């Protein structure tokens, strides 16, 4: 048995170092609704489909209490719908502003193709957002073989449905011949649920939460602390491996390939 495909996340894994675009939008949308949230509060459910992400933020006790004080009643699904409607147009602008590929991402994608691997992708973004983002990514040299978004299926992360759709689109099976790479706990959980090998991305992703420039400005002690916090979250979600950046992926694929050839399973 050999590896057949790699399924890559988008923000924090292949583009947008630190996964900054969603944070700006979440905070702006909540502020427009009269409730301020912190970046840390907005990041807690990162990786979920955006409607569910908004719902999860609103369920945090402090935010739920602040919402009830501001709006005179507990949060409803209609409130989530209203925030989601604010979120979508803001996102289209934000992803354009944060569309830069993470350093080394295009080279890794080229290496995957050189190895004969197919490249799939899943994302918590919806289809309209990805339609805006795909040309920007392609212009930088990265276009996967398939793109499955949170709005394409009845359920997204942490269920395996988007990964299953990648199996169909890529015509690959079994699950153990596929590697899922993601920077969030829900994204790792979808790979685990699907039966794939899973690789967490720590320092370019959402939990680390900093741009490339801000990351480089950290002291070695602070960098190590943030890295370990991010890695611990990914390991807790079930990651088989944790790397700093997608550019560190090829040696991990080599090891997974050896384990797969020896008959091991994720």
Number of C-alpha atoms within 10 A of each C-alpha: 14 14 24 22 26 24 25 24 25 24 30 31 29 32 25 27 28 26 28 23 22 24 22 15 22 27 19 18 23 22 12 11 16 13 19 16 19 11 15 11 18 22 20 17 19 25 28 24 22 23 21 19 21 23 20 17 22 25 15 13 10 12 19 17 16 17 22 13 12 13 14 9 11 15 17 11 10 9 17 19 14 13 19 20 13 18 21 19 13 18 22 18 15 18 24 16 12 19 23 16 22 22 17 13 21 21 14 18 24 14 13 19 14 10 12 12 17 21 22 25 24 26 25 27 23 18 16 14 20 20 12 16 18 15 14 18 20 13 9 13 14 20 18 17 13 18 24 25 21 22 18 14 11 8 15 26 24 20 18 20 22 28 27 20 20 23 20 12 14 16 12 16 14 14 22 21 21 29 25 28 30 34 37 29 27 23 32 31 24 26 31 23 16 22 21 25 25 30 27 32 33 30 31 30 29 28 26 24 23 21 20 15 9 10 18 11 11 13 10 9 9 12 15 13 13 19 20 15 14 26 25 17 17 28 17 11 20 21 26 18 17 23 19 18 22 28 19 15 20 14 10 15 17 12 11 25 18 15 15 18 13 10 9 12 14 17
